[in-house]
Amino acid sequence: MAFCFNFDLQTNIGGGTDEDKIHHEEPNETKGVSIDTRKTEANVEKVKEAKEHSPPEEYQSLLEDAVCETFSLGSLPPIHHLNESVFEKTTSENSDSEKILSQTAAQHTDLITGLYEGGLKVWECTYDLLEYLDDEGEVFSGRRVLDLGCGAGLLGILALKRGAHEVHFQDYNSTVIERLTLPNVLLNCEEEEDDDDNAGKQDQEGEKDDSPLPKRRAIGPTKRSKLGRCRFFSGDWTSFLSQMLSEDPPPKYDMIMTSETIYNTAYYPSLHEVFHKLLAPDGLIYLATKAHYFGVGGGLYLFQNFIEQKDVFKMKCLKNVEEGLQRHIVALTFRKTDK
């Protein structure tokens, strides 16, 4: 089954060469728009309590009948993930406690506000951000990273493979975390464990073992070490933030990566609070987004206006993607007075 948001482009954005501003010609419907944060906050209630998900000791069931794809680009390590179409067709109703697959199929949509926020699809901007990180040679070693609105978790998996000290994955839906994010992380940990096994055989025999991979087993030591650096959360951003702030001490992330998460202006206050409260003083936020999300209402221009109103972060345009719908990668950092 194939779904789409039916996003459409309404305008263009300029080169974004200034350090702190994104210069662009705004569409008529957003010119001079000031987002009333009190109104948007009132319209968004806490609809899904945050929950932490633990990897199962026996993970065979998560990968049973799995059909995988591998994303490879430049110097990036290969990133394995479940095939979207096969996943949607083979995931049983019993494993979808939120019933998001049946409801999105019935309504022919990838988004049902308050029920499902699009996490089962890898959106274009995620690939844009992966390409940018490869081009720039971004370093993750030793960092604490949050993949916010993670969906398939490709951004967090990259950070994990490149030596991040800790990676947290968050998505609105528990079904996404349990049936997609966790299996994808396990797939990538499993590959490295199998590589370790094969490397040992190569040392002993002088050549790499090309025999089929062994049957999946209980979590081994290499995989356990990788998973020990990961945590998985579902729930809305307000609940997630509350849960994180209740920890002693609350986590502070050196890097937050998020893709296609500013499509709804009603979510801007809670998203901004997560950024504000959980980003380390010298931390960096990578945001990949479309210029405008037709039919949903949000986009880069309105989010930039919101950021400027709050006056907590400065925003810098890093890359414009001109292919298809215009897309952008921006960075947010604290204004120096807020450190």
Secondary structure, DSSP 8 states (H G I E B T S, - for coil): -----------EE----SSS---EE--GGGTT----HHHHHHH----S--EEE---SS-HHHHTT--EEEE--TTS--EEEE-HHHHHHH--GGG-TT-HHHHHHHHT-S-BTTTB-STTS--HHHHHHHHHHHHHT---TT-EEEEET-TT-HHHHHHHHTT-SEEEEEES-HHHIIIIIHHHHHHHHHHHHHHHHHHHHHHHHSS---S------S--HHHHHHHTTEEEEES-HHHHHHHHHTSSS---EEEEEEES--S-GGGHHHHHHHHHHHEEEEEEEEEEEESB-TTT--BHHHHHHHHHHHTSEEEEEEEEE-SSS-EEEEEEEE-GGG-
